[in-house]
């Protein structure tokens, strides 16, 4: 076990609010796993970084956008573990002023090297030809996919739920690439309903998740993306501010804010059974967004 990933336990806190129908809401504070490599990124990188080290790689290469939590977490993990990291960044237009971007500035300070590519090139990032060009440019590397989702990531996210979590009737989480909810589904109990709240528009997530799971006790609530990835409005920001005021827990407007907004709305719509216990997973993702919601 690499020391970086030795911490496993995080608190679960109850939201002290009187919901109707006797519903109780709890938050699993995965965001407290690590100051820099927190939440689901900690879980997804755990076995990938261990594999990179054990296989003797000196470089880890991954992909992401300009504000990617995954890019930030991978760079921080690489610095802590003494490994070189490479970020293939979507959007060539940001290259000239990338140090004005807080996520990329911090990632560079953590030692990450960047390759900026056009959005057209980025769509071909999984192709053999594109990966061969990267290997020719950077040499041997261990590759982690965009968002960190692969079989090793699922192994990590399966560790979010514990045996004692059988007390919950519903487990809810935000969904980006699908890796976190897949691990939760795999570890879930038969009586539980797992609900994902996608942060982006599109129907492709269902098929992506199905690649990694063999249970059917889950669904996606697709009405809370607020226009798509990285889109939000004044209503969502107000909800986040009020939630922090009432609970002391900070959310982000990309993932966890949409998650909790959706849960509160579904409770109001009587979409959860009476006297049920809901566990919401706080997957972190706060870097780069704190000042935007003050």
C-alpha atoms as one frame of an Amber mdcrd trajectory, in Angstrom:
protein
   0.000   0.000   0.000   1.372   3.393  -1.017   1.337   5.799   1.943  -0.641
   8.358  -0.042  -3.581   5.976  -0.205  -3.357   4.554   3.311  -6.295   6.582
   4.666  -9.634   4.867   4.155 -12.142   6.114   6.717 -14.129   9.330   6.384
 -17.053  10.642   8.453 -20.697  10.317   7.516 -22.786  13.224   8.785 -26.514
  13.637   9.056 -28.151  16.702   7.504 -30.019  18.191  10.429 -33.166  19.194
   8.651 -36.781  18.094   9.066 -37.705  16.496   5.768 -41.281  15.408   5.285
 -42.290  11.740   5.244 -39.690  10.937   7.892 -36.823  10.950   5.385 -33.259
  11.211   6.712 -30.334  12.424   4.616 -26.679  11.616   5.299 -23.500  12.829
   3.568 -20.422  10.597   3.145 -17.495  13.034   3.293 -15.230  11.461   0.682
 -13.939  14.977   0.060 -11.972  14.660   3.316  -9.866  11.692   2.196  -6.958
  13.915   1.176  -6.424  17.645   0.838  -5.265  17.446  -2.781  -6.235  13.978
  -4.005  -9.726  13.863  -2.582 -13.028  12.165  -3.114 -13.599   9.905  -6.078
 -10.252  10.920  -7.622  -8.508   9.383  -4.605 -10.481   6.179  -5.156  -9.910
   6.093  -8.912  -6.188   6.801  -8.736  -5.424   4.450  -5.857  -4.952   1.218
  -7.810  -3.856   2.962 -11.012  -0.961   4.696  -9.282  -0.073   1.521  -7.410
   0.051  -0.320 -10.748   2.202   2.395 -12.312   4.697   2.147  -9.450   4.730
  -1.664  -9.283   5.183  -1.968 -13.061   8.181   0.347 -12.944   6.755   3.279
 -14.888   8.285   6.680 -14.327   5.546   8.640 -16.074   1.761   8.730 -15.830
  -0.171  10.274 -18.712  -3.823  11.240 -18.584  -6.435  13.455 -20.236  -8.779
  16.253 -19.222 -10.190  19.720 -19.700  -8.871  23.002 -18.387 -10.657  22.760
 -15.027 -10.455  18.987 -14.619 -10.432  17.684 -11.051  -8.787  14.565 -12.426
  -5.902  16.529 -13.955  -5.342  18.345 -10.655  -5.474  15.162  -8.584  -3.156
  13.221 -10.910  -0.573  16.005 -10.838  -0.689  16.167  -7.036  -0.423  12.376
  -6.720   2.549  12.372  -9.074   4.342  15.027  -7.021   3.722  13.153  -3.776
   4.878   9.842  -5.262   7.845  11.332  -7.118   6.492  10.424 -10.554   6.417
  12.550 -13.707   2.904  13.351 -14.923   1.699  14.413 -18.354  -1.672  16.016
 -19.025  -3.192  15.980 -22.497  -5.475  19.011 -22.330  -8.592  19.520 -24.444
  -8.643  22.900 -26.192  -5.588  24.272 -27.955  -6.834  27.843 -27.464  -5.945
  27.854 -23.766  -2.258  27.123 -24.344  -1.124  30.743 -24.608  -2.598  31.811
 -21.250  -2.885  28.531 -19.387  -1.097  29.874 -16.293  -4.095  32.148 -15.718
  -6.133  28.990 -15.163  -5.865  28.006 -11.438  -6.190  24.279 -12.112  -3.457
  24.131 -14.744  -1.224  26.560 -12.859  -1.335  24.320  -9.762  -0.869  21.162
 -11.846   2.242  22.659 -13.443   3.548  23.624 -10.003   3.058  19.966  -9.070
   5.314  18.996 -11.958   2.830  18.107 -14.682   3.825  18.683 -18.287   1.097
  19.553 -20.767   0.216  18.769 -24.334  -2.583  20.979 -25.632  -4.629  19.514
 -28.476  -7.580  20.644 -30.531 -11.019  19.317 -29.699 -10.937  17.307 -32.928
  -7.652  15.667 -31.923  -8.972  15.098 -28.418 -11.927  13.069 -29.696  -9.392
  10.605 -31.116  -7.479  10.340 -27.836  -8.169   6.616 -27.438  -7.039   5.673
 -30.932  -3.948   3.564 -31.442  -2.438   6.171 -33.769  -2.876   9.031 -31.300
  -1.451   7.028 -28.396   1.508   5.984 -30.577   2.266   9.649 -31.277   2.179
  10.389 -27.559   4.571   7.519 -26.859   6.907   8.808 -29.562   6.867  12.288
 -28.015   7.045  11.414 -24.319   8.450   7.892 -24.169   7.031   5.066 -22.086
   4.133   5.966 -19.797   1.327   4.456 -17.750  -1.962   5.740 -19.159  -4.975
   6.667 -17.037  -8.138   7.448 -19.065 -10.037  10.732 -18.978 -11.783  11.034
 -15.633  -9.749   8.096 -14.369 -12.358   5.441 -15.168 -11.097   1.930 -15.924
 -11.189  -1.454 -14.194  -8.653  -0.380 -11.553 -10.672   2.753 -10.866 -13.817
   0.677 -10.348 -11.912  -1.488  -7.870 -11.160   1.703  -5.951 -14.661   3.173
  -6.052 -16.086  -0.133  -4.832 -14.411   0.692  -1.522 -16.666   3.717  -0.956
 -19.475   1.581   0.473 -18.877  -0.445   3.620 -20.688  -3.387   5.188 -22.438
  -1.109   7.666 -23.939   0.960   4.835 -26.687  -1.598   4.446 -28.803   0.661
   6.673 -29.420   3.048   3.755 -32.312   2.618   1.355 -30.857   4.896  -1.317
 -27.291   5.801  -2.245 -26.876   8.855  -4.483 -23.846  10.264  -6.267 -22.920
  12.691  -9.017 -21.938  11.126 -12.336 -19.217  12.270 -14.718 -17.629   9.362
 -16.587 -19.560   6.720 -14.639 -16.716   5.115 -12.710 -17.840   6.151  -9.250
 -21.437   5.026  -9.550 -20.294   1.748 -11.139 -18.221   0.892  -8.075 -21.078
   1.843  -5.769 -23.516  -0.325  -7.742 -21.167  -3.301  -7.562 -20.827  -2.996
  -3.787 -24.497  -2.157  -3.109 -26.983  -4.342  -1.275 -29.936  -5.910  -3.069
 -32.494  -3.831  -1.154 -30.832  -0.541  -2.092 -31.587   1.787  -4.976 -28.532
   3.559  -6.433 -29.291   6.895  -8.083 -26.854   8.830 -10.243 -27.124  12.514
 -11.071 -25.230  13.202 -14.321 -23.375  16.504 -14.506 -23.595  16.589 -18.298
 -26.171  16.029 -20.999 -26.333  12.919 -23.166 -27.603   9.343 -23.117 -24.216
   7.662 -23.518 -23.635   7.277 -19.766 -26.072   4.387 -19.403 -24.034   2.235
 -21.776 -20.733   3.301 -20.218 -21.909   2.283 -16.742 -23.296  -1.029 -17.988
 -19.771  -2.006 -19.099 -18.730  -2.289 -15.447 -21.827  -3.522 -13.580 -24.077
  -6.564 -13.542 -26.835  -5.320 -11.239 -30.048  -3.519 -12.139 -30.811  -1.670
  -8.887 -29.831   1.728 -10.281 -31.059   4.612 -12.365 -29.937   8.023 -13.580
 -31.795  11.251 -12.856 -31.029  13.340 -15.926 -32.984  16.509 -15.131 -30.333
  18.197 -12.975 -27.428  18.953 -15.309 -28.345  22.669 -15.500 -27.557  22.842
 -19.193 -24.561  20.540 -19.363 -21.056  20.065 -18.041 -19.717  23.115 -16.156
 -23.049  24.895 -16.648 -24.923  26.345 -13.686 -27.238  29.212 -12.813 -28.122
  31.551  -9.964 -30.585  29.083  -8.443 -27.910  26.409  -8.099 -25.347  28.841
  -6.655 -27.904  30.087  -4.137 -28.675  26.504  -3.131 -24.961  25.830  -2.612
 -24.525  28.929  -0.463 -27.552  28.060   1.682 -26.416  24.452   2.032 -22.998
  25.562   3.275 -24.606  28.038   5.680 -26.912  25.363   7.116 -24.497  22.409
   7.228 -20.957  23.805   7.030 -20.387  21.577   3.981 -19.133  23.204   0.783
 -20.361  21.841  -2.544 -19.200  22.604  -6.073 -21.487  23.722  -8.921 -20.222
  21.082 -11.352 -20.973  17.830  -9.531 -21.979  17.790  -5.865 -24.120  20.921
  -5.983 -26.248  19.377  -8.717 -26.400  16.129  -6.758 -27.771  17.695  -3.570
 -30.055  20.075  -5.469 -31.553  17.038  -7.203 -31.960  15.067  -3.991 -33.748
  17.948  -2.278 -36.030  18.372  -5.290 -36.890  14.655  -5.451 -37.674  14.660
  -1.732 -40.122  17.516  -2.351 -41.663  15.496  -5.174 -42.151  12.471  -2.858
 -39.849  10.345  -5.027 -38.343   8.580  -1.994 -40.335   6.142   0.083 -41.572
   7.129   3.520 -39.101   6.884   6.437 -36.227   6.092   4.099 -32.552   6.791
   4.726 -30.590   8.429   1.892 -26.788   8.405   1.666 -25.281  11.062  -0.622
 -21.623  10.692  -1.601 -19.616  13.923  -1.506 -17.043  13.178  -4.188 -14.891
  16.276  -3.657 -14.123  18.363  -6.718 -13.853  21.677  -4.900 -10.561  22.844
  -6.389 -10.783  25.893  -8.608 -14.421  26.626  -7.822 -14.534  28.016  -4.307
 -14.325  31.657  -5.284 -17.029  31.329  -7.914 -19.767  30.604  -5.392 -18.967
  33.109  -2.628
